[in-house]
Amino acid sequence: MEIVILGIVWISLAMMVGALAEHWNRSGLAWGLAALILTPILTLAYLLVAGNAHPRCPACLGHTFSGASTCRNCGQEITVPQTRPRETV
């Protein structure tokens, strides 16, 4: 059911972009189709670049908060791997 609501909202927003483009004397059909097609592509690109902000617990694989020292699901202590500084040449 959530996917249907999401689809209706997505199409409605694309139609609003088209209507606004028509109001500004642009091609409403072209802008509406561009919004319909480009929105999921840009969203996917953002999610791939942004990554997951919440790390997973190594014991139970539950989501934890960034900077947490223990897992809120199983109580396992979480150690953050040390990152090495970049070497400059």
Protein Blocks (a to p, Z undefined) as FASTA:
>chain_A
ZZmmmmmmmmmmmmmmmmmmmmnopafklmmmmmmmmmmmmmmmmmmmnopabdcdfklo
pacdehiabdfklopacddddddddddZZ
